[in-house]
Amino acid sequence: MKTISLLGVGLSLGITAPVFANNIQAPVIVTATRTAQTTDETLASVSVITRADIERLQARSMEDLLRGIPGLNIANSGGPGKQTSFFLRGTEADHVLVLIDGIKAGSVTSGTTSFENLPLDQIDRIEIIRGPRSSLYGSEAIGGVIQIFTRKGGGKLKPSLSMGGGSYRSINGSVGLSGGGEKGWFNLNASGIGTRGFNACTGSESAGCFITEPENDKDGYRNLAGTLRAGYRFDNRLEVDAHLLHSAGETQFDGSFINRSKVIQQTFGGSLRYSPFAFWHLNMTGGRSFEKLDSFNRNIFVSQFDTVRDSLFLQNNFSINQQHVLTAGVDYLNDQIRSTIDFTETSRKNWGIFAQHQAAIAAHNMQFSLRWDHNEQFGNWLTGGLSWGYAITQYLRLNANFGNAFRAPTFNELYFPGSNNPNLRPEESRSFEIGVTGSSRLGKLSLNVYETHISNMIAFDATTFTPTNIGQARIQGLESVFSTQLIGWSFVANLTLLNPENTSSSEDKVLPRRAKHIFRIDTDRQFSKYRLGASFLAESKRFDDLANNHPINGYTRVDLRAEYAFAKNWRLQARLENLFNEHYETAAFFNQPGRNIFFTIRYQS
């Protein structure tokens, strides 16, 4: 699949919109450039999911919410609370940088974030930036950045409540209180979910989960979570904000050695924003992300992994005039691990210095970014990014992006006893992208095609049973979204075409667990007190292994939803998932839910 052919396909379809919902006013984002701008202004390929989107779609997990987002493949190992991997633009699951309220999250042993344990009831907004961002954030941001913002509050005092239940003996509930007045804000929220679940794996002693379980085996999941966020804006251009997210989950799964785990995720931090002068905005943010994983065989303790990420950054934004904004900053990261498994090294520090220039000259918008990282183990790394936009007309813009990125190997890859390689080198990438965005009376339009090359890709060497830098990959893709209004119905259609090739051997192979084609369409309409909606998702086949010997069939899925505002501040919601009871897998041998229904009552003053 050539990049030029992907571009031709996209233009012939006449697609797409840069945001997730068909909003009249473009949302403001901060992740793409580390400065505030609307999605219409940004030169990056972005998706934004708001609190209103979460409740409209009646999503109950991060996987459920983000499935079908442009450029995103998701692999889940057996239902709610089970391991869930996100592959952004065909890159690896550990090539996505995850931020929670500006704080770097994720495990320093596995290199990934436990998305399955992040509670949606605590989330206000999600920004997904596709494409390399190492020139602003350092290691890990090869495929892109996902930033999650907790609920902020503000205004008059507002209590909230939700309760729900449905198939697989599933229940959930949340309670919250927000407010703060004109200058202050606070939000306090607690939530809980539980499900008896279903049989996670249909494998055997030689495949899948390497154990045979009876068909009536149930692998349940439960989670308790809470958030607290508060802040205040003073009269002297000083603003302070503090936040805490705590999530504790317990899940059962099928495995011969480990079949139950408890995960605690916690992120807390604070920020200080100050403007010494009108043209100078200073931001200091710091905090800690913590993940504790305890594993069991039934009720017998097996192992524990505690990982900590302490981060701090100082950023200065200088608005020279309306056409030029300069950004300069420095950040610090300290990764640490405590475990019942002996690691040779248990900590690693990284310092980074970055600068960015955003310019608007006539019909041209430009962004230049450069970053130097000093990693305690891997030395110095220089990354850069270049973006250009040209307004062809008032309603049509051409975009082009280039960037390189890197990822330092994880502690598991370097030091896990028995399957480690301390001589690994960081993975490196370079990406090229071209796109077009526009709007008309018919709707909003955008299209992005790209190509990414990854060198020193870390892969598992079956001959030595260790990870090694044997991999080379070439990933080509097209992403598009079309959003419009038609006879009172809103429509949002997403299309992803992907060609993720492992080019290490003489015969190119498709990278595992990535579908080449993904299409999703959502439609909703408000009828006075009623709202109706539906989602259609289609994904092509994928392979479960690097050698492409184990294909996984593609699938289609239809979900229906309805909502009724039966009283002031009260809503009753119902969602019917997997209408046609499609049997499908996103990881070989691991089951996904069949037809199921869920009801929710919500109160918001």
C-alpha positions in Angstrom: 0.0 0.0 0.0 1.7 3.2 -1.1 1.1 6.6 0.5 0.0 8.2 -2.7 -2.7 5.6 -3.2 -4.0 6.2 0.3 -4.2 9.9 -0.4 -6.2 9.2 -3.5 -8.6 6.9 -1.7 -9.2 9.6 1.0 -9.8 12.4 -1.5 -12.2 10.3 -3.5 -14.2 9.7 -0.4 -14.4 13.4 0.4 -13.8 13.0 4.1 -13.4 14.2 7.2 -13.7 16.1 10.5 -10.9 16.6 13.1 -13.0 16.1 16.2 -15.0 13.2 17.6 -18.3 14.9 17.9 -20.0 17.3 15.5 -19.6 20.3 17.8 -20.5 23.8 16.6 -17.7 25.4 18.7 -14.4 23.7 18.3 -12.9 22.4 21.6 -9.8 23.9 23.1 -6.9 21.5 23.5 -3.4 21.8 25.1 -1.6 18.5 24.4 -0.6 19.0 20.8 1.6 22.0 21.4 1.6 22.3 25.2 -0.3 25.5 24.7 -4.0 26.3 24.4 -5.5 26.2 20.9 -8.7 25.0 19.3 -9.0 21.8 17.2 -9.6 24.0 14.2 -6.3 25.8 14.8 -4.0 22.8 15.5 -1.8 21.4 12.8 -1.8 18.0 14.4 -4.2 15.1 13.8 -6.4 15.0 16.9 -9.5 13.5 18.5 -11.3 15.0 21.5 -13.8 13.1 23.7 -15.7 15.2 26.1 -17.8 14.4 29.2 -20.9 14.9 27.1 -19.6 12.3 24.6 -18.9 9.8 27.3 -22.5 10.0 28.7 -24.1 10.2 25.2 -22.4 7.0 24.1 -23.1 5.4 27.5 -19.5 3.9 27.4 -18.5 1.9 30.4 -14.7 1.4 29.8 -11.9 3.1 28.0 -11.9 0.4 25.4 -15.6 0.8 24.8 -15.2 4.6 24.5 -12.2 4.7 22.2 -12.9 1.7 20.0 -13.0 2.9 16.4 -11.2 6.2 17.0 -9.1 7.0 13.8 -5.7 5.4 13.8 -6.4 3.3 17.0 -6.3 -0.5 17.2 -7.3 -2.1 20.5 -6.6 -5.7 21.7 -8.4 -7.0 24.8 -7.7 -10.3 26.6 -11.1 -11.4 27.7 -13.5 -8.7 28.7 -13.8 -6.0 31.4 -10.7 -5.4 33.5 -8.5 -7.7 31.4 -5.3 -6.6 29.8 -6.0 -4.0 27.1 -3.4 -2.8 24.6 -3.7 0.4 22.5 -1.8 0.6 19.2 -1.8 4.1 17.9 -1.0 4.5 14.2 0.2 0.9 14.0 3.0 1.4 16.5 3.5 -0.7 19.6 1.4 -0.5 22.8 4.4 1.0 24.6 4.9 3.7 21.9 2.0 5.8 23.3 2.7 8.4 26.0 -0.1 8.7 28.5 -0.6 11.8 30.6 -3.2 12.3 33.4 -3.7 16.0 34.2 -0.2 16.6 32.8 1.5 13.9 34.8 3.3 11.0 33.0 1.5 7.7 33.8 2.1 4.1 33.0 4.2 1.2 34.4 7.9 1.5 34.1 8.2 -2.3 34.0 5.8 -3.1 31.1 5.9 0.4 29.5 2.2 0.5 29.1 -0.8 2.0 31.0 -3.6 -0.1 32.4 -6.4 1.5 30.5 -8.8 -1.2 31.6 -8.6 0.2 35.2 -9.1 3.9 34.4 -12.7 4.9 35.6 -14.8 6.8 33.1 -16.9 8.3 35.8 -13.8 10.4 36.9 -12.9 11.7 33.4 -13.9 15.1 32.0 -12.0 15.1 28.7 -9.6 13.0 26.6 -7.2 14.4 24.0 -5.7 12.0 21.5 -2.8 13.4 19.5 -1.6 11.2 16.6 1.9 11.3 15.4 5.3 11.7 17.1 5.6 14.2 20.0 9.1 13.4 21.4 10.2 16.9 20.5 7.9 18.2 23.2 7.5 15.2 25.6 10.6 13.0 25.2 10.6 9.2 25.3 7.6 7.0 24.4 5.6 9.4 22.1 6.4 7.6 18.9 2.7 6.8 17.9 1.3 9.8 19.8 0.0 11.1 23.1 -3.2 10.4 25.0 -3.9 12.9 27.8 -6.7 12.3 30.3 -8.2 15.2 32.3 -10.2 14.5 35.5 -13.4 16.4 36.2 -12.7 20.0 37.3 -15.9 21.5 38.7 -16.6 25.2 39.3 -19.7 27.4 39.5 -22.6 26.7 41.8 -22.8 23.6 44.0 -23.8 20.6 41.9 -24.4 17.1 43.2 -24.4 14.2 40.8 -25.4 10.5 41.0 -25.6 7.5 38.7 -26.6 3.9 39.2 -26.8 1.0 36.7 -27.0 -2.7 36.1 -27.2 -5.2 33.3 -26.0 -8.4 31.7 -23.2 -10.6 33.2 -24.5 -9.5 36.6 -22.9 -6.1 36.1 -23.5 -3.1 38.3 -21.9 0.3 38.6 -22.5 3.6 40.4 -21.0 6.9 41.1 -21.6 9.9 43.3 -20.1 13.4 43.1 -20.2 17.0 44.2 -18.7 20.0 42.4 -18.7 23.7 42.7 -16.4 26.5 43.7 -17.8 29.9 42.6 -16.4 32.3 40.1 -12.7 32.0 40.9 -12.4 28.6 42.6 -13.3 25.1 41.6 -13.5 21.7 43.2 -14.8 18.3 42.2 -15.1 15.2 44.4 -16.2 12.0 42.9 -16.3 8.3 43.8 -17.4 5.3 41.7 -17.6 1.6 41.7 -18.2 -1.2 39.2 -18.5 -4.9 39.3 -19.3 -7.8 37.0 -19.3 -11.5 37.2 -18.1 -11.6 33.7 -17.7 -14.5 31.3 -15.1 -17.1 30.4 -12.1 -15.0 29.4 -10.2 -17.6 27.4 -11.0 -20.6 25.3 -7.3 -21.8 25.0 -5.7 -25.0 26.0 -2.5 -26.2 27.7 -0.6 -25.4 24.5 -2.2 -22.2 23.3 -3.9 -19.0 24.4 -3.9 -18.9 28.2 -2.2 -22.3 28.4 -4.9 -23.9 30.5 -8.3 -25.5 29.8 -11.2 -24.0 31.7 -14.9 -25.2 31.7 -17.3 -23.2 29.5 -19.2 -22.0 32.5 -16.1 -20.5 34.0 -16.7 -16.9 35.0 -13.8 -14.3 35.2 -15.1 -11.3 37.1 -13.9 -7.8 37.7 -14.5 -5.0 40.2 -13.1 -1.5 40.7 -13.4 1.2 43.2 -12.2 4.7 42.3 -12.2 8.3 43.4 -10.9 11.7 42.4 -10.4 15.0 44.1 -9.5 18.2 42.2 -9.5 21.8 43.5 -8.0 25.1 42.4 -8.2 28.9 42.7 -7.5 31.9 40.5 -6.1 34.9 42.4 -6.4 38.5 41.3 -2.6 38.8 40.8 -2.6 36.5 37.7 -1.7 33.5 39.8 -3.6 30.2 39.5 -3.1 27.0 41.5 -4.6 23.6 40.9 -4.3 20.2 42.7 -5.6 16.8 41.7 -5.8 13.2 42.8 -7.0 10.1 41.0 -7.1 6.7 42.8 -8.3 3.5 41.2 -8.2 0.0 42.8 -9.2 -3.0 40.6 -9.3 -6.7 41.0 -9.7 -9.1 38.1 -9.9 -12.8 37.5 -8.6 -14.4 34.3 -7.4 -17.8 32.9 -3.8 -18.8 33.4 -1.8 -21.8 34.5 0.5 -19.8 36.8 -1.3 -16.5 37.5 -5.1 -16.1 37.3 -6.0 -13.2 39.6 -4.5 -9.8 40.0 -5.0 -6.6 42.0 -4.0 -3.3 40.5 -3.8 0.1 42.3 -3.3 3.2 40.1 -2.8 6.6 41.6 -1.9 9.9 40.1 -1.6 13.1 42.1 0.0 16.4 41.5 -0.4 20.1 41.3 0.3 23.1 39.0 1.0 26.7 39.4 0.3 29.2 36.6 1.5 32.8 36.8 1.8 35.7 34.3 4.5 38.2 35.5 3.6 40.3 32.4 0.8 40.1 29.8 3.1 38.5 27.3 4.7 36.0 29.6 2.9 32.9 31.0 4.7 30.6 33.3 3.5 27.1 34.2 5.0 24.7 36.8 3.6 21.2 37.2 4.7 18.3 39.3 3.4 15.0 40.6 3.7 11.3 41.0 2.1 8.4 39.1 2.0 5.1 41.0 1.1 1.6 40.0 1.0 -1.4 42.2 0.4 -4.9 40.7 -0.1 -7.9 43.0 -0.5 -11.3 41.2 -2.0 -14.5 42.6 -2.7 -18.1 41.7 -6.2 -18.4 43.2 -5.5 -17.1 46.7 -1.8 -17.8 46.7 0.4 -14.7 46.4 2.9 -14.9 43.5 4.5 -11.6 42.9 4.4 -7.8 43.3 5.5 -4.9 41.1 5.4 -1.4 42.5 6.4 1.3 39.9 6.7 5.1 40.5 7.1 8.0 38.1 8.0 11.3 39.7 7.8 14.2 37.2 8.3 18.0 37.3 8.3 20.5 34.5 8.7 24.3 34.1 7.4 25.9 31.0 7.4 29.5 29.7 5.2 30.8 27.0 6.0 34.2 25.4 3.3 35.8 23.2 5.5 38.2 21.2 2.4 39.3 19.2 -0.6 37.7 17.7 1.5 36.0 15.0 4.3 34.5 17.2 4.4 32.4 20.3 7.6 31.1 21.8 7.7 28.2 24.3 10.7 27.1 26.3 10.9 24.7 29.2 12.7 22.0 31.2 11.4 18.8 32.7 12.6 16.0 35.0 11.5 12.4 35.3 12.5 9.7 37.8 11.3 6.2 37.2 11.6 3.7 40.1 10.6 0.1 40.7 10.1 -2.0 43.9 9.4 -5.7 43.3 9.5 -9.2 44.7 11.5 -10.0 41.5 15.1 -8.9 41.7 16.0 -6.3 39.0 19.6 -5.4 38.3 18.7 -1.7 38.2 15.7 -0.1 40.0 15.7 3.5 39.0 16.4 5.8 36.0 16.4 9.6 35.7 15.8 11.8 32.6 16.3 15.5 32.1 14.8 17.3 29.1 15.0 20.8 27.6 12.6 21.8 24.9 11.7 24.9 22.8 9.0 25.7 20.3 8.1 28.5 17.9 4.5 28.9 16.6 4.1 31.4 13.8 1.2 32.7 11.7 2.3 34.6 8.6 -0.4 35.6 6.0 -2.0 32.3 5.0 0.7 30.1 6.5 0.8 28.6 10.0 4.1 27.0 11.2 5.4 25.2 14.2 9.0 24.3 15.0 10.0 22.3 18.0 13.3 20.9 19.3 14.2 18.9 22.4 17.3 17.5 24.0 17.0 14.6 26.5 19.7 13.3 28.8 18.8 9.8 29.9 20.8 8.4 32.8 21.3 5.1 31.0 21.2 6.0 27.3 22.8 9.4 27.2 21.8 12.3 24.9 19.0 12.3 22.4 17.9 15.1 20.1 14.4 15.1 18.5 12.6 17.7 16.4 9.2 18.4 14.8 8.1 20.6 11.9 4.5 21.4 11.0 3.1 23.7 8.3 -0.4 24.7 7.4 -1.6 26.7 4.4 -5.1 28.2 4.2 -6.1 27.5 0.6 -9.5 29.2 1.3 -11.2 30.4 4.5 -12.7 26.9 4.9 -10.0 24.7 3.5 -6.4 24.1 4.8 -3.5 21.9 3.8 -1.3 20.5 6.6 2.1 18.8 6.6 4.1 17.4 9.5 7.5 15.8 10.1 8.9 14.5 13.3 11.3 12.0 14.8 11.0 10.2 18.2 12.6 7.6 20.4 11.7 5.2 23.2 14.0 4.0 25.9 13.7 0.3 26.7 11.6 -0.7 29.7 12.9 -2.3 32.9 11.3 -5.6 31.9 13.2 -5.6 28.6 16.4 -4.7 30.2 16.5 -6.5 33.6 13.6 -9.0 34.0 15.4 -12.2 35.2 15.6 -14.9 32.6 14.3 -12.9 29.6 16.2 -9.7 29.6 18.8 -7.9 27.5 20.8 -5.1 29.2 22.5 -4.2 25.9 19.3 -3.0 24.2 19.4 0.4 22.4 16.4 2.8 22.3 14.0 2.5 19.4 14.0 5.4 17.0 11.4 6.6 14.5 10.7 9.3 11.8 7.3 10.1 10.5 5.9 12.1 7.5 2.3 13.3 7.3 0.1 15.3 4.9 -3.5 16.2 5.4 -6.4 18.5 4.5 -9.1 19.9 6.8 -12.1 21.9 5.8 -15.8 22.7 6.4 -18.9 23.5 4.4 -22.6 23.4 4.7 -22.4 19.7 4.3 -20.2 19.2 7.4 -16.6 19.2 8.6 -13.8 17.7 6.6 -10.3 16.3 7.3 -8.0 13.7 5.9 -4.5 12.6 7.0 -2.1 10.2 5.3 1.3 9.3 6.9 4.3 7.0 6.8 6.4 6.0 9.8 9.7 4.2 9.9 10.9 2.6 13.1 14.5 1.3 13.5 16.1 -0.7 16.4 12.6 -2.0 17.0 12.6 -4.2 20.1 11.3 -7.7 19.4 11.4 -11.1 21.2 14.1 -13.4 19.7 12.7 -16.9 19.9 16.2 -18.4 19.5 17.6 -16.7 22.6 14.3 -16.1 24.5 15.3 -12.5 25.1 14.3 -9.1 23.6 16.7 -7.7 21.0 17.0 -4.8 18.5 16.3 -6.9 15.4 13.2 -5.1 14.2 12.6 -2.6 11.4 9.0 -1.4 10.6 7.3 0.7 8.0 3.8 1.8 8.8 1.6 3.6 6.2 -1.8 4.8 7.0 -4.8 6.9 6.2 -7.2 8.4 8.8 -10.5 10.2 8.0 -13.6 11.4 9.7 -16.8 12.8 8.3 -19.3 14.7 10.5 -22.6 16.2 9.4 -26.2 16.9 10.3 -29.0 15.4 8.3 -32.8 15.7 8.9 -32.1 16.2 12.6 -29.7 13.4 13.0 -26.0 13.9 13.7 -23.5 11.5 11.9 -19.8 10.9 12.6 -18.0 8.4 10.4 -14.4 7.3 11.1 -12.2 5.4 8.6 -8.7 4.0 9.2 -6.6 2.3 6.5 -3.4 0.8 7.8 -0.4 -1.1 6.4 1.8 -1.9 9.5 4.7 -4.0 8.1 7.6 -5.7 10.0 10.4 -5.3 7.4 13.1 -7.1 9.4 13.0 -10.3 7.4 13.1 -11.0 3.6 9.3 -11.4 3.6 7.4 -8.5 5.1 4.9 -9.4 7.7 2.0 -7.5 9.3 2.6 -6.4 12.9 0.4 -8.4 15.2 -3.0 -7.5 16.5 -3.5 -4.6 14.1 -6.5 -4.6 11.8 -5.7 -3.0 8.4 -9.2 -1.6 8.0 -11.5 0.0 10.6 -14.7 1.8 10.0 -17.1 3.2 12.6 -20.2 5.4 12.2 -22.2 7.0 15.1 -25.6 8.6 14.7 -27.7 10.4 17.3 -30.9 12.4 17.5 -32.7 14.3 20.2 -36.6 14.1 20.3 -37.7 16.5 23.0 -37.2 14.4 26.2 -35.9 11.4 24.2 -32.5 10.7 22.5 -31.8 7.8 20.2 -28.5 6.6 18.9 -26.6 3.8 17.2 -23.0 2.8 16.5 -21.7 0.5 13.8 -18.1 -0.9 13.9 -16.3 -3.0 11.3 -12.8 -4.3 11.6 -10.8 -6.4 9.2 -8.8 -9.5 10.1 -5.5 -9.3 12.0 -2.8 -11.7 13.0 -1.9 -12.7 16.5 1.8 -13.3 16.0 4.9 -11.8 14.3 5.1 -14.7 11.8 1.5 -14.2 10.7 0.7 -17.9 11.2 -2.3 -17.3 13.4 -5.0 -15.1 11.8 -7.9 -13.6 13.7 -11.1 -13.0 11.7 -12.6 -9.6 11.2 -15.9 -8.7 12.7 -18.8 -6.2 12.7 -20.7 -5.0 15.7 -23.9 -2.9 16.2 -24.8 -1.1 19.4 -28.1 0.7 20.1 -28.7 3.3 22.8 -31.7 5.3 24.1 -32.2 8.0 26.7 -35.3 9.5 28.4 -35.3 12.6 30.6 -38.2 11.5 32.8 -37.9 14.4 35.3 -36.0 17.5 35.9 -32.3 16.6 36.3 -33.0 12.9 35.9 -32.3 10.7 32.9 -32.9 7.0 32.2 -30.4 5.4 29.7 -30.4 2.0 28.1 -27.7 0.5 25.8 -28.0 -2.8 23.8 -24.5 -3.9 22.9 -23.5 -6.3 20.1 -27.0 -6.5 18.7 -26.4 -9.5 16.5 -24.4 -11.5 19.1 -21.3 -11.5 17.0 -18.6 -13.8 18.2 -15.2 -12.2 17.8 -11.7 -11.8 19.2 -9.1 -9.0 19.2 -6.5 -11.4 20.7 -6.5 -15.0 19.8 -8.4 -17.4 22.1 -9.7 -14.5 24.3 -13.5 -14.0 24.3 -15.4 -10.7 23.9 -18.9 -10.0 25.2 -21.9 -11.3 23.3 -25.3 -9.6 23.1 -25.9 -7.7 26.4 -27.9 -4.8 27.8 -27.3 -2.2 30.4 -29.5 0.4 32.1 -28.4 3.6 33.9 -30.2 6.3 35.9 -28.4 9.6 36.1 -29.0 12.7 38.2 -27.2 16.0 37.6 -28.5 19.2 39.2 
